[in-house]
Every structure is written in C-alpha cells, then in structure tokens.
Amino acid sequence: MPDVLSSLTSLEWWRSAGLVLDYIVKFIAVGTVAQDRKPSSSSAWLLAILFVPVIGLPLFLMMGSPYINRRRHRIQMEAQAMVGTPMAETPAIPQGAELSDEVASVVRLNDTLTDLPAVYSRFHGLYSDYRESIAAMAAAVDAAENTVHAQIYIVAWDETTDVFFSACRRAAARGVAVRLLFDQVGSWKYPGYRKLGRRLTEAGIDWHLTMPLKPFHWRFRRPDLRNHRKLLIIDGHTGFIGSQNMIEPGYMSRRNHRSGREWVDIMIELSGPVVEAMEMIFAVDWYQETDTIIELPGSSGTGPDAGDEIVQLVPSGPGYVTEPNLRLFNSMVHHAKERLILCSPYFIPDDSLMEAILTACYRGVRVDLLVNEVSDQFMVGHAQASYYKMLMEAGVHIHRYPAPMILHTKFALADPEGDTIGVLGSSNMDMRSFGLNYEVTLMVVSGEISRELTELAAVYLDRCTELTPEQWSRRGLGKRYLDNAMRLTAALQ
C-alpha cells in the first residue's frame, strides 16, 4: 500500500509540474512571439504554441525565432561590407531620365532600401520557350572570355540542361572561371543529385550550395530559409534574369511526363550597368557561402549611352529587414490607375498587399490575376484558393492557366498602356517570397521590356479560362475547409 501511494504521489507531482510548465510556456509565448512580427504571423504562431505546444514550440524555436532573422541581417551586412557596393554613390535616377513623380518615388524607395539605383541598360530578348532559353544561356556561356557566374535555385544535369553544362565545361577548359551557386534543399530531391557535385567538379565548375543544412558540422541554419534567385552573368557585361530553374521542363518526374505537365517560364537577357548590380548580388552570396571575395568589375557608366531601357534591380530576403520586395509590389499596385496584371504561380499575399489590390479595384482599376488551374503545391494551392472569393467580390478577374501545364512565370504590370511600372524575376507573390526566400526582382519602366511583357500577358490570357463567382461557389465543404486551414499555415514565418 505505501508503494502504491508513493507512485500516485509521484504521478501527481509530474502532472502538476507539467501543468505549471505548460502555463509558463504559454505565458512567455504571449509576451514574446509578437516581437518584430506582423499580426497575422503572430496569431498563427500563438495558435500553434497555445493549442499544440509539443509541436508548436519546437517549430517556433526552429523556424520562427526572430534571432535567426537578425543573424541573417548581420551576415548580409558583413558580406556587403566585404564585397562593397560600387553603385552606392550613383544617383537613384539616371541622368536624363524622364520619369513621372510617382515612378521616380518608387525608384528612390528601391534605392533607399537596397543601395541599387535605376540605370540605363540594353535589352537583348525575352525567352518564353523553356528549351530555347537554356540554349540561349548556353550560347552566352560559349562566348565567355573571363567569368561565368550562375546562381539558380534548382539545378539538375539532365538531357535538356546538358547543353548548358557542356558549354560550362568548354568554358572551364579554355580558362574561364565558371562559378555556380544552387540551393541544396531546392535541388536534392531530383534524380542525379548524389552524383551532381562530382559531375560539376569533373567539368571544371567551381560550385557551392546555398544555405546548406549541416547540423553534424555544427552549422545550423533555419531550414525554411532558401536562396531562390535565378541569375546568369557572363564576363560582367551580359546577364540573364527570370523565373526559370536549370532542370528539364517536366522536373524529371515520370508522373509529369505521363500527364504532359511542363513548367512555363521566362528569362530575359540584358547588358549594361544592371549586370554590374547582378554581379554584386552574386558576389555577396558567393562570399556568404565561401568566405571568398570576387573582384567586381569597375563601373561601365550609367548614362543614356549605356542602353535604351531604364531598369532597377531589387534584391530581397531575410538579410534585408525592410522587405524591399514587398514594398516594391505594394508601391506598384498603388501606382496603377487603369490596369494591373499580376502573374504568379503562388499567390498568398500578406495583409498589406491584399488591401492594396482590393483598394485598386475600388478605385476603378481593372485587375487581372493569372494563376494555375491546378497547383503543383498542395498546401500552397489550397492557401491561395482561400483568397479567391474576396478578390472576385472586389472585382478582380482571376484567370486560370490550363492544366496540366504549370505557369511558373512571375511578373506584374501596372498601367501597361500608360505610365508603366513592370517587375519580373524569381519572386512569387506570397509570404514566403516576401519574408523567407532570398529573391531578386527587376523593375522596368516604359520601354521594350514592358511592351514584350504586355504581349506575353496577352498570350497567357488567351490560354487561360476566367473563374467566375458562380463556379467558385459550387465547391464542396471539404475543399473550403482545406483552403482555410492551409491559409493559416502560410502565416507561420
């Protein structure tokens, strides 16, 4: 009997201790989770911690702690200081540029947040055919004389990308320094990843993983932070930027090949001072992964003789605490007077962007949103669907790109027939791209790039089917529940 009483007493003690600990964790969470965090994100984390503390607390410590964001900002600033900012003293608006006051204010905003001004540059083409884009990049590598710098989220050496890597091998053989950055988590699930490093090394390519997870080497990194940028720079004077990864268009999936599913993307080719900004971004990321400084080329001049296009590069990511990417998108939406075209495979806006889009509708702006009929991401697809009803009620025209294809292109245009602002690049219009991923976006104003983006939008819209409120109202309760549940997970950052 005494043994039984002793066991019961011990059990009660553990229960009481557990209950006290539970309340202590919740008490601390209420007062600390909201620090330096948006209300929507704070609410989502608090729900996870308060209702499922066994799961929510470890997840918060691993992926939600603001300390890691502050650490990323410190690393970014250290790398920036080592590499340098050759354009920091260049005027935000290039000499002789005729910009409206509104466009000029957006340019100054970007310059303030990133130290990268708007510059004249030359436009050499927009590639909307997946394989032609890779062939164009391979041709540029074949013309390289000194350096090839590639930074791409997903990399795989397959039958389609072999033309690019073969060009890199030839470049390395003739003495060109070929450097490649690609994301570990983005690439590791594709066939051939285990042998990829060895193949790249044998080809003479100096390669490194971005933000690798190496817990056994005491190198902890927040696992949900990724480097999502897509850049190719040749000899410091020719650059490619856009949304395309270096992998075949079916993403090496038998299921995709059977269904005919392929990714639809764009890359654009530029030369001039903007390529120097691209080179700087690559050099900063290279230094963060290798502790090695790449010597940046000197300024080639930023006057009108540098090109016909006025463009501005806008990098973003956890290293930038002011969210330059999100502020650019918001500014562009507020700038729109007549028409706004948004194209993104993953559309999960934060509160500020959502309100900006709704407000544009109420101001009489026609808003066209291009998304996929069927998303390739289960959680993201349901999360973005939770916004459709509110968007359509405000007047947004939602156009769905037909399955099985995946419209992966990311761009936006405000007033394409007037005082134009356009953006394109690696960034989706979702909370991950705005707060967690390292992205790079190119802002363009009136010029040939804007015109070609407008023509591309027309091609995409021709292929799409517009979603109607009546169609959307016929969804089952199960899908509606999933949409709302997945929306909550999108705010966990």
SEDRENVO-126449 format. One record per residue (C-alpha): residue number from 1; chain; x negated, y negated, z negated; residue in one letter. Coordinates in steps of 0.001 Angstrom, whole numbers, plus 500000, padded with zeros to 6 digits. Example, Ala and Ser with C-alpha at 12.3 -4.5 7.8 and 13.67 -1.06 7.14 Angstrom:
% residues 2
R   num   chaine        x        y        z   residu
R     1        A   487700   504500   492200        A
R     2        A   486330   501060   492860        S
% end
This chain:
% residues 493
R   num   chaine        x        y        z   residu
R     1        A   500000   500000   500000        M
R     2        A   497261   497420   499216        P
R     3        A   495680   498210   502616        D
R     4        A   498963   497512   504403        V
R     5        A   499432   494230   502528        L
R     6        A   495863   493266   503345        S
R     7        A   496421   493984   507051        S
R     8        A   499641   491949   507071        L
R     9        A   497926   489067   505310        T
R    10        A   495080   489152   507832        S
R    11        A   497559   489213   510730        L
R    12        A   499464   486252   509317        E
R    13        A   496195   484364   508909        W
R    14        A   495279   484903   512558        W
R    15        A   498754   483840   513678        R
R    16        A   498548   480670   511614        S
R    17        A   495050   479905   512896        A
R    18        A   496214   480457   516480        G
R    19        A   499209   478186   515972        L
R    20        A   497057   475421   514475        V
R    21        A   494533   475748   517331        L
R    22        A   497359   475608   519882        D
R    23        A   498661   472333   518444        Y
R    24        A   495150   470869   518201        I
R    25        A   494521   471629   521899        V
R    26        A   497851   470078   522898        K
R    27        A   497272   467031   520702        F
R    28        A   493840   466424   522226        I
R    29        A   495168   467020   525759        A
R    30        A   497897   464380   525399        V
R    31        A   495316   461743   524497        G
R    32        A   492527   462678   526925        T
R    33        A   493937   464187   530138        V
R    34        A   495284   460865   531409        A
R    35        A   491868   459166   531212        Q
R    36        A   490852   457761   534638        D
R    37        A   493593   459786   536307        R
R    38        A   496724   458994   538295        K
R    39        A   500070   459541   536527        P
R    40        A   501148   462342   538895        S
R    41        A   497909   464210   538342        S
R    42        A   498052   463650   534556        S
R    43        A   501594   465016   534380        S
R    44        A   500692   468139   536367        A
R    45        A   497655   468908   534190        W
R    46        A   499602   468294   530981        L
R    47        A   502351   470656   532119        L
R    48        A   499750   473346   532826        A
R    49        A   497978   472864   529479        I
R    50        A   501084   472481   527301        L
R    51        A   503092   475355   528755        F
R    52        A   500338   477808   529725        V
R    53        A   497307   476767   527636        P
R    54        A   495478   480069   528133        V
R    55        A   495303   479340   531874        I
R    56        A   495752   475570   531997        G
R    57        A   492936   474599   529620        L
R    58        A   490156   476649   531311        P
R    59        A   491307   475367   534710        L
R    60        A   491214   471783   533461        F
R    61        A   487736   472188   531988        L
R    62        A   486520   473761   535237        M
R    63        A   488298   471586   537824        M
R    64        A   489967   468649   536110        G
R    65        A   487366   467184   533823        S
R    66        A   486592   463539   534692        P
R    67        A   482994   464125   533535        Y
R    68        A   482265   466067   536729        I
R    69        A   483576   463221   538894        N
R    70        A   481353   460756   537020        R
R    71        A   478407   463116   537566        R
R    72        A   479127   463285   541304        R
R    73        A   479201   459472   541435        H
R    74        A   475838   459273   539657        R
R    75        A   474305   461796   542076        I
R    76        A   475738   459872   545030        Q
R    77        A   474256   456604   543800        M
R    78        A   470846   458213   543188        E
R    79        A   470820   459721   546673        A
R    80        A   471940   456433   548216        Q
R    81        A   469112   454602   546458        A
R    82        A   466515   457110   547674        M
R    83        A   467711   457170   551279        V
R    84        A   468521   453474   551475        G
R    85        A   471354   451511   553055        T
R    86        A   469921   449930   556208        P
R    87        A   473213   448232   557079        M
R    88        A   473883   446727   553645        A
R    89        A   472850   443242   554799        E
R    90        A   474686   443413   558135        T
R    91        A   477799   441178   558286        P
R    92        A   481043   443090   557778        A
R    93        A   482475   441736   561052        I
R    94        A   480155   441854   564075        P
R    95        A   479138   438670   565818        Q
R    96        A   481606   437510   568462        G
R    97        A   484349   439971   567457        A
R    98        A   487865   438607   567880        E
R    99        A   489901   440280   565147        L
R   100        A   493185   439200   563626        S
R   101        A   493081   438122   559998        D
R   102        A   494793   441371   558931        E
R   103        A   492381   443652   560778        V
R   104        A   489430   441609   559539        A
R   105        A   490636   442038   555953        S
R   106        A   490701   445845   556384        V
R   107        A   487172   445735   557806        V
R   108        A   485983   443725   554801        R
R   109        A   487701   446173   552441        L
R   110        A   485855   449130   554000        N
R   111        A   482549   447260   553905        D
R   112        A   483009   446351   550226        T
R   113        A   483734   449970   549269        L
R   114        A   481078   451709   551388        T
R   115        A   478407   449119   552393        D
R   116        A   479047   450047   556037        L
R   117        A   480122   447192   558336        P
R   118        A   482070   447276   561572        A
R   119        A   479764   447425   564610        V
R   120        A   479866   447439   568388        Y
R   121        A   479270   450882   569887        S
R   122        A   479772   452753   573138        R
R   123        A   482440   455403   573669        F
R   124        A   481463   458356   575873        H
R   125        A   484545   460535   575738        G
R   126        A   487255   462243   573720        L
R   127        A   487200   466038   573856        Y
R   128        A   490571   467650   573169        S
R   129        A   489746   471054   574698        D
R   130        A   488181   473216   571977        Y
R   131        A   485629   475056   574123        R
R   132        A   484752   472013   576251        E
R   133        A   483999   470133   573034        S
R   134        A   481486   472767   571920        I
R   135        A   479956   472816   575411        A
R   136        A   479557   469010   575315        A
R   137        A   477819   469191   571940        M
R   138        A   475538   471949   573253        A
R   139        A   474642   469790   576270        A
R   140        A   473749   466910   573957        A
R   141        A   471505   469220   571911        V
R   142        A   469780   470352   575119        D
R   143        A   468924   466702   575799        A
R   144        A   467477   466125   572298        A
R   145        A   463859   464973   572086        E
R   146        A   463242   464446   568365        N
R   147        A   466080   465418   565989        T
R   148        A   469374   467286   565885        V
R   149        A   471402   466754   562716        H
R   150        A   474626   468753   562362        A
R   151        A   476980   468713   559403        Q
R   152        A   480079   470902   559719        I
R   153        A   482463   472350   557147        Y
R   154        A   482947   475838   558660        I
R   155        A   480154   477465   560653        V
R   156        A   480146   480882   562337        A
R   157        A   477908   482206   565084        W
R   158        A   480301   483917   567484        D
R   159        A   480829   484270   571244        E
R   160        A   482308   480772   571536        T
R   161        A   479733   478954   569384        T
R   162        A   476760   480883   570785        D
R   163        A   476329   478195   573462        V
R   164        A   475740   475618   570708        F
R   165        A   473371   477711   568598        F
R   166        A   471454   478824   571692        S
R   167        A   470957   475144   572530        A
R   168        A   469722   474596   568970        C
R   169        A   467261   477481   569376        R
R   170        A   465923   475977   572597        R
R   171        A   465617   472570   570937        A
R   172        A   463687   474004   567989        A
R   173        A   461398   475914   570393        A
R   174        A   460389   472672   572118        R
R   175        A   459561   470994   568803        G
R   176        A   462835   469229   567964        V
R   177        A   463649   469130   564230        A
R   178        A   467048   470870   564013        V
R   179        A   468789   470455   560656        R
R   180        A   472156   471939   559736        L
R   181        A   474415   471491   556700        L
R   182        A   477520   473629   556259        F
R   183        A   479841   474357   553383        D
R   184        A   479389   477624   551522        Q
R   185        A   482992   478117   550406        V
R   186        A   484305   476930   553760        G
R   187        A   482231   479478   555686        S
R   188        A   481728   482562   553523        W
R   189        A   484974   484380   554366        K
R   190        A   484259   484692   558092        Y
R   191        A   482645   487742   559745        P
R   192        A   478897   487494   560116        G
R   193        A   478364   485146   557171        Y
R   194        A   475941   487506   555390        R
R   195        A   473621   487533   558415        K
R   196        A   474218   483916   559409        L
R   197        A   471354   482437   557382        G
R   198        A   468848   484894   558802        R
R   199        A   470023   484218   562377        R
R   200        A   469761   480463   561871        L
R   201        A   466268   480772   560406        T
R   202        A   465150   483010   563277        E
R   203        A   466445   480356   565687        A
R   204        A   464201   477766   564034        G
R   205        A   467074   475861   562419        I
R   206        A   466434   474257   559026        D
R   207        A   469750   474961   557312        W
R   208        A   471227   474404   553853        H
R   209        A   474569   474996   552181        L
R   210        A   476527   472022   550890        T
R   211        A   477651   472181   547278        M
R   212        A   476845   475901   546848        P
R   213        A   478170   477751   543824        L
R   214        A   475175   479226   541986        K
R   215        A   476275   479966   538417        P
R   216        A   473498   482536   537958        F
R   217        A   470930   479840   538743        H
R   218        A   472434   477505   536123        W
R   219        A   473681   475264   538918        R
R   220        A   477310   474667   538047        F
R   221        A   479459   472668   540399        R
R   222        A   483154   472044   540293        R
R   223        A   484359   474842   542613        P
R   224        A   487182   472900   544232        D
R   225        A   484951   470043   545456        L
R   226        A   483911   470655   549050        R
R   227        A   481990   468832   551796        N
R   228        A   484494   468693   554655        H
R   229        A   482603   466397   557058        R
R   230        A   482068   467134   560764        K
R   231        A   479173   465241   562345        L
R   232        A   476555   465853   565019        L
R   233        A   473755   463312   565573        I
R   234        A   471214   463569   568381        I
R   235        A   467939   461585   568155        D
R   236        A   469669   458969   566010        G
R   237        A   471452   457455   569015        H
R   238        A   474210   459868   570138        T
R   239        A   476879   461101   567777        G
R   240        A   479954   463334   567700        F
R   241        A   482667   462986   565066        I
R   242        A   486121   464516   564656        G
R   243        A   488061   467386   563139        S
R   244        A   486546   470483   564771        Q
R   245        A   484626   473218   562958        N
R   246        A   481904   475293   564605        M
R   247        A   483829   478556   564955        I
R   248        A   485865   480105   567750        E
R   249        A   489414   478653   568042        P
R   250        A   491131   481748   566608        G
R   251        A   488922   481599   563497        Y
R   252        A   487693   485178   564035        M
R   253        A   490980   486686   562868        S
R   254        A   492489   489722   564590        R
R   255        A   495911   488633   563414        R
R   256        A   495413   485211   565015        N
R   257        A   494192   486770   568242        H
R   258        A   497184   489130   568426        R
R   259        A   499654   486264   567938        S
R   260        A   497806   483825   570194        G
R   261        A   497144   481428   567322        R
R   262        A   494360   478941   568006        E
R   263        A   493318   475658   566414        W
R   264        A   493818   472390   568320        V
R   265        A   491147   469760   567551        D
R   266        A   489300   466740   568870        I
R   267        A   485763   465369   568799        M
R   268        A   484637   462050   570229        I
R   269        A   481182   461081   571490        E
R   270        A   479614   457708   570667        L
R   271        A   476320   455887   570862        S
R   272        A   475062   452680   569323        G
R   273        A   474824   451338   565765        P
R   274        A   477656   453505   564411        V
R   275        A   475382   456511   564938        V
R   276        A   472908   454931   562524        E
R   277        A   475678   454943   559908        A
R   278        A   476395   458603   560694        M
R   279        A   472699   459359   560305        E
R   280        A   472684   457667   556899        M
R   281        A   475609   459774   555691        I
R   282        A   473845   462937   556852        F
R   283        A   470591   461837   555199        A
R   284        A   472325   461219   551849        V
R   285        A   473984   464643   551927        D
R   286        A   470712   466271   553017        W
R   287        A   468877   464673   550104        Y
R   288        A   471542   465859   547644        Q
R   289        A   471023   469452   548765        E
R   290        A   467266   469488   549397        T
R   291        A   465676   466587   547447        D
R   292        A   464044   465703   550762        T
R   293        A   464228   462252   552330        I
R   294        A   464865   461956   556058        I
R   295        A   463372   458822   557550        E
R   296        A   466167   456766   559057        L
R   297        A   465741   455054   562439        P
R   298        A   465481   451286   562487        G
R   299        A   468414   449123   563488        S
R   300        A   469105   449051   567213        S
R   301        A   471026   445796   566936        G
R   302        A   474708   445189   566280        T
R   303        A   475622   442505   568817        G
R   304        A   478087   442811   571724        P
R   305        A   475364   444287   573968        D
R   306        A   475435   447424   571740        A
R   307        A   478783   448505   573224        G
R   308        A   482383   447658   574037        D
R   309        A   484098   449326   571074        E
R   310        A   484403   447903   567561        I
R   311        A   484260   450781   565097        V
R   312        A   483566   451287   561402        Q
R   313        A   482522   454452   559603        L
R   314        A   484233   455122   556264        V
R   315        A   482739   457925   554128        P
R   316        A   484626   459078   551050        S
R   317        A   484569   461712   548344        G
R   318        A   484107   462208   544592        P
R   319        A   480894   460168   544773        G
R   320        A   482982   457114   545660        Y
R   321        A   485111   456192   542654        V
R   322        A   487087   453545   544589        T
R   323        A   488754   456029   547005        E
R   324        A   487827   454218   550255        P
R   325        A   489599   456799   552403        N
R   326        A   492972   456426   550675        L
R   327        A   492710   452634   550617        R
R   328        A   491999   452612   554360        L
R   329        A   495088   454723   555125        F
R   330        A   497266   452584   552863        N
R   331        A   495977   449372   554430        S
R   332        A   496643   450701   557916        M
R   333        A   500210   451709   557043        V
R   334        A   500896   448293   555543        H
R   335        A   499391   446686   558674        H
R   336        A   501870   448397   561032        A
R   337        A   504546   446058   562400        K
R   338        A   506184   448088   565166        E
R   339        A   504943   451674   565269        R
R   340        A   502947   454093   563139        L
R   341        A   501741   457512   564354        I
R   342        A   500383   459956   561775        L
R   343        A   498905   463322   562763        C
R   344        A   497703   465716   560066        S
R   345        A   497911   469495   559597        P
R   346        A   498093   469000   555833        Y
R   347        A   500303   466115   554752        F
R   348        A   500611   465780   550972        I
R   349        A   500487   462047   550270        P
R   350        A   499782   460577   546886        D
R   351        A   502392   458189   545455        D
R   352        A   500801   455056   546928        S
R   353        A   500660   456401   550491        L
R   354        A   504170   457829   550279        M
R   355        A   505562   454483   549133        E
R   356        A   503621   452667   551865        A
R   357        A   505125   454920   554549        I
R   358        A   508660   454590   553186        L
R   359        A   508242   450832   552942        T
R   360        A   507076   450691   556572        A
R   361        A   510300   452440   557593        C
R   362        A   512389   449964   555610        Y
R   363        A   510532   447121   557368        R
R   364        A   511709   448480   560716        G
R   365        A   508511   450254   561753        V
R   366        A   509035   453423   563806        R
R   367        A   507061   456149   562041        V
R   368        A   506193   459394   563854        D
R   369        A   504661   462176   561752        L
R   370        A   503092   465139   563568        L
R   371        A   502726   468360   561559        V
R   372        A   502752   472081   562296        N
R   373        A   505863   474166   562725        E
R   374        A   504164   476908   560698        V
R   375        A   501246   476019   558418        S
R   376        A   498204   478261   558161        D
R   377        A   498059   477473   554412        Q
R   378        A   500918   478967   552339        F
R   379        A   500735   476625   549341        M
R   380        A   499983   473514   551375        V
R   381        A   502734   474287   553862        G
R   382        A   505340   474529   551119        H
R   383        A   503995   471497   549248        A
R   384        A   504181   469232   552282        Q
R   385        A   507658   470506   553139        A
R   386        A   508872   469147   549797        S
R   387        A   508409   465608   551186        Y
R   388        A   510374   466054   554418        Y
R   389        A   513845   465264   553079        K
R   390        A   512797   461950   551533        M
R   391        A   510811   460997   554632        L
R   392        A   513675   461710   557034        M
R   393        A   516165   459873   554825        E
R   394        A   513940   456770   555098        A
R   395        A   513788   457118   558890        G
R   396        A   510518   458984   559522        V
R   397        A   510576   461076   562713        H
R   398        A   508972   464439   561896        I
R   399        A   507608   466316   564912        H
R   400        A   506524   469934   564538        R
R   401        A   503793   471344   566785        Y
R   402        A   504986   474742   568037        P
R   403        A   503693   477971   566531        A
R   404        A   501556   479964   566894        P
R   405        A   499148   477067   567578        M
R   406        A   497688   475071   564664        I
R   407        A   497437   471329   565270        L
R   408        A   494303   470604   563257        H
R   409        A   493616   467146   564741        T
R   410        A   493581   464322   562206        K
R   411        A   494262   460780   563373        F
R   412        A   496548   457809   562813        A
R   413        A   497503   454747   564836        L
R   414        A   499132   451534   563691        A
R   415        A   500710   449408   566448        D
R   416        A   499040   451200   569402        P
R   417        A   500530   448677   571838        E
R   418        A   499510   445609   569845        G
R   419        A   497056   444626   567106        D
R   420        A   495801   448185   566833        T
R   421        A   494112   449977   563972        I
R   422        A   493296   453638   564501        G
R   423        A   491498   456249   562431        V
R   424        A   490185   459719   563205        L
R   425        A   487794   462169   561625        G
R   426        A   487694   465001   559121        S
R   427        A   490241   463693   556622        S
R   428        A   493691   465157   556213        N
R   429        A   496431   463024   554687        M
R   430        A   496567   464940   551454        D
R   431        A   495403   464548   547862        M
R   432        A   492518   466949   548402        R
R   433        A   491032   464834   551198        S
R   434        A   491639   461611   549303        F
R   435        A   490144   462728   545990        G
R   436        A   488278   466048   546129        L
R   437        A   486633   466525   549538        N
R   438        A   483692   464657   550956        Y
R   439        A   485147   463248   554189        E
R   440        A   484121   460867   556948        V
R   441        A   486591   458745   558919        T
R   442        A   486069   456469   561877        L
R   443        A   488202   453328   562078        M
R   444        A   488696   451867   565547        V
R   445        A   490379   448682   566742        V
R   446        A   491700   447755   570174        S
R   447        A   489602   449431   572855        G
R   448        A   489262   452566   574951        E
R   449        A   489242   454909   571932        I
R   450        A   492594   453539   570762        S
R   451        A   494037   453913   574252        R
R   452        A   492884   457523   574545        E
R   453        A   494246   458353   571087        L
R   454        A   497591   456833   572146        T
R   455        A   497623   459010   575275        E
R   456        A   496705   462073   573206        L
R   457        A   499551   461319   570787        A
R   458        A   501951   461252   573749        A
R   459        A   500686   464672   574893        V
R   460        A   501121   466133   571413        Y
R   461        A   504591   464609   571001        L
R   462        A   505630   466153   574330        D
R   463        A   504767   469594   572976        R
R   464        A   506498   469048   569619        C
R   465        A   510086   469518   568542        T
R   466        A   511612   466890   566278        E
R   467        A   513001   468156   562986        L
R   468        A   516492   466937   562136        T
R   469        A   518044   466444   558678        P
R   470        A   520788   468916   559648        E
R   471        A   518244   471646   560422        Q
R   472        A   516376   470970   557213        W
R   473        A   519494   471113   555067        S
R   474        A   520093   474725   556132        R
R   475        A   517007   476021   554315        R
R   476        A   517613   478663   551665        G
R   477        A   517292   478054   547942        L
R   478        A   514206   480261   547772        G
R   479        A   512264   478062   550200        K
R   480        A   513352   474903   548406        R
R   481        A   512166   476308   545092        Y
R   482        A   508780   477257   546563        L
R   483        A   508414   473817   548145        D
R   484        A   508929   472062   544822        N
R   485        A   506762   474492   542855        A
R   486        A   503856   474152   545296        M
R   487        A   504205   470368   545193        R
R   488        A   503291   470460   541502        L
R   489        A   500079   472374   542199        T
R   490        A   498977   469739   544733        A
R   491        A   498597   467165   541973        A
R   492        A   496140   469262   539924        L
R   493        A   492977   467252   540507        Q
% end
